[in-house]
């Protein structure tokens, strides 16, 4: 038993001796990238290896060649360095074990292949010694391709950029290369993509340090040369943060943030402007409120531009509410009417009295109030003459005269029309398809008044009439009210709200002029507030604005500037003004307008050109 134990002890001692005799290989490592730090050029770069550590030098060749790495080692205790080359799999390719007491220079030359990964390992001869190592040179057989003094220059076509777009920076990058004979040539990134090479040698571009606003540095390496180029990223204040409304004492403004950092700026300053005055007549048929103000007895309230307002009507038990009237037009039949003011205006409630008296309201097909009559006896109602409109035949009122005169309650009576297909108009749109009631035409079509027409051109970005944009996209739909010629454009166009008068027709039967307009309220966040016409007799162009409504024009024998509002609230649509000068002497002048609220809450009004019919 003792004999067996002694053998085991002997084996353990032998094993311990073997372990102590082998070099220790599980050192901590410090990694250095030769590509970043020592790329091929003669230079001295020192690094320190502490006892028990080794340094790993990673390298990926830009081209296939013989590469030489030369080291000087200064090792404590008189021992020198150990130096190895491995492939990416850890296979040893070459080494230099220098143990000569007076020689501390170690060199490895080996053929490396382009694109493959290699690494060198450097350590002191013993793990117990510290080592100071200098890289004397790292070169290849291809070194010397470039001029030693100039070599590589990094430049940009422009050095100022708004916001950081790496592709934009690269597209402006170019290199000036000087060969060993001092002859230069220019290499541009955008011309080389996707192969970033010159004479088979990779151009390495490092943008890892780029992106912040202010000075930025890009690093370019080629053929053993590394150079830096500088450019500047300016703030890109394109991110909307918030809007601050103006007050009587301060400007309004928008706040924008840089898309690349948290820096903010104020812009689009708006001076304080006066409020709009909204008025209403009093009534004894119910109660009225404007926002939170009781206006049953009539009156006016000042409101700030862009404010959403509410008119509310509550009829008495003996009455019923008909609608809100503005400029002889019933703009809403809702007892609670929400709107955004765009000018001084008067909105009046229309009630029907169902007690001892009765109210009879005659309206046309465009919601215009033709007659408003309150009578004790329905037999006293005078049925008005119906309005005459081009392209329509009047059929009857929605109640017969007998029904009206024998009515037991108040009535709202509408004029009933049918299309007059005998009136035909030409639609011309060269290069387009024209659809009318399911039928397709090319280039032109003759259609009845009031027909719904859709014009299509696959490549169009917008449609124009008389050079003015009337709709966006590759289709445009409208009601026909006159001869019309449409053109298209394929150019990139900014989509903004537009309005245009596309036709004027004189009706001989009524002596009035029909102005037809089209609108398109586009753009993210834009909301239609109102559309309509400002018009009057013998007006100058500057007279026809919503701010001038109620004022006398500045032309010779000018009348008063008037306004009519279209009831339809669709962003895209058409609307008509029927207007005539009773004396049939002078100019009937009109502008169409669109008022909209943008994404920042600002109310804007755009106008068509002024259109004139001379009697």
C-alpha positions, 0 to 999 in steps of 0.5 A: 500500500505504501508503494502504490501511494509513493507512485502516485505522489511521484506522478503528481510531482512529475506533472507539476514539474511539467506544468511549471516548465511550459510557457504560460499562454493565457495572458491578458491581451491589449488589441491594437488595430494596425489599419487605424494606427500604423498603416504602412508608413515608416514611423515610431509608435510605442506601446507597453506590455506589462508582465503577464500580458501580450499585445495583439495587432489586428490587420486586414490588407488592402491589397495582396503583397509582402508585408514587413512588420519591424519591432524594437523591444526594450525588455527588463532583465535583458530578455527580448521579445517574442513575435508571431503572425496568425491567420483569422483561424489562429494558425501560426504563419510565422514567428520571430523568437529573439533571445539574443542578449544584445539584439532586441530587433525582431522582423517578420515578412510574409505574403498577406492576401487582400481582404483576409484578416490576420493578427500579430502577437507580441510579448516579452520572452518571459511572462514575468518581465515588462516590455517596451516595444516600438514599431519601427516600420510597417511597410509592404512591397507596394509602399512608395506608390504615393508621394511621401510629402503630399500623398493623399488630400481629402476635400469636399465640394462643399463643407457646409451641410444642413443637418446630417445626411451621410450620403450627402456628405459622401456625394461631395467627397473627393480625394487628390492623389499624388503618386511617387513622381508627384503627378496628381489625379482626382478620385470622387466617391460618387463616381466610384460607388459601389467599388471604392478602389483605386488601381485595385487598392481599397479606399477606406472611409471612416465616418464613425466620429461624424453626426453631431452639429458643428465641426465634423471629421471624416478619416480616409485611408489609401495605400498606407496613407491616412488623411482627415477632412473637415466639414460642418453640420449646420442646424436643421430646424425642420421639426415643428414643436409648437406655436405661440399665439400673438397677444396684444403685448407680444408677437406670436411665433413658431418653435422648431427643433433641429432634426439632429440635436435638441437645439431650438429656434423661434421663427415665423413671427406674427404681430398682434392683429385686431379681432374680428367683430361678429354680430347678430340681430336680436330675436323674440322667437327664442334665445341666442348665445355666442360662445358663452355670451347671451346675445338674444337681444342682439349685439356683437362680440370681438374674437381673435383670428383663428378662434373656433366660435359657436352660435346657438339658437333655442326656439320658443315652444311656439317656434322652430329654428330654420337656420343661420343667415349670412348675406341673404344665404342660409349657411347652416340649418344647425341650431348649434353652428360652429365656424371660424371667423375670417372677417367682420360678419353678421349672422342672423337666426331664422325662425318660423313662428308657429303660433298666431302668425306663420313664417314662409321662407322661399329658397333657391337650389343654392340656399339663397333666401328668395323671400322671407314672409311672416303673415297672419293668414297664409292666403296673404303669402306672395309666391315670388318669381323663381330665379333663372339659372343657366342650364336649368329649367324651373319646374315648380316650388316644393309646395303648390300655391294652393298648399301654401295658401292653405297651410296650417303651419310655417313652411320652408319652400324650395325651388325645384329645377331640372337640367336643360340638356339642350344647353351644351358646352365643350370640354377640351383637354388635349392628351387626356381621357374625359369621362361623362356619365360612364362614357369615355372621350379623348381630348374633347367632349360636348356635354350638357350644363351641370354634367359631372366630368372627370378628366384623367392624364396618368403623368399629370401632377396638376391641371390648369385653366387659363394658366392657373392651377385648378386641381392637383394629381392626375385626375380632375373632376368638376361640374360643367357650367361653360366651355372650358379648356384644361391643360396639364403639367408634369412638373413638380408643383408645390401643393398649396390651397388654390381657388380660381374662377373658371367661367363666366356666363351672361344669362339673357333671361335674367340679366345676371352673370354667373361666375363659376369657381373651383377650389382645392384645399390641400397640404398637411394640416390645412382645414377649409374655413370658408369659400365664396366670392367678394364682388361689386360694381366697378371695382378695382382689383385691390377693393375685392377683399374680405376685409373691405366688405361693406366699404365703397370701392375706389373705382369710378361709380363704384358700389359697395363690396359684398360677399357671399359664402358657399355652404359646401365645406368639402376641401375640393369643390365648385361654387357659383355666384349669380350677380347682376347690375340692375341698370345693366351699365358698368362692370360686374366684378368678382373674385373667388376666395378660400379661407383656410386654417393651417397646421399652426392655427393661422387663418389665411385667405387666398384669392382668384384673379378678378374677373369682369363682365362689362354690360 
